[in-house]
């Protein structure tokens, strides 16, 4: 009788962890992309970012996190949908 609820709790926790890690991974990827664009713009001079150049990695990290929350919620839902026995 008590074997089923811990399994369901584990599935819920696993889905939430995967969703949060997806959000953090997306944020880290956009941080690296912001750093790369900022360094490219500084070294070549092709793109003039003005006063936003030092803030570009932080902007990328912030907006990447919001995108990651949406993607993480979708990933969490997919994990729950495939692991639960309906």
Long-range contacts (C-beta under 8 A, 24 or more apart in sequence): 8-84, 11-79, 11-80, 11-83, 11-84, 12-80, 14-79, 14-83, 15-76, 15-77, 15-79, 15-80, 15-83, 16-76, 18-72, 18-75, 18-76, 18-79, 19-72, 19-73, 19-75, 19-76, 19-79, 20-72, 21-72, 22-68, 22-71, 22-72, 22-75, 22-76, 23-65, 23-68, 23-69, 23-71, 23-72, 24-65, 24-68, 25-68, 26-64, 26-65, 26-67, 26-68, 26-71, 26-72, 27-61, 27-62, 27-64, 27-65, 27-68, 28-61, 28-64, 29-64, 30-60, 30-61, 30-63, 30-64, 30-65, 30-67, 31-57, 31-58, 31-60, 31-61, 31-64, 33-60, 33-64, 34-58, 34-59, 34-60, 34-61, 35-60
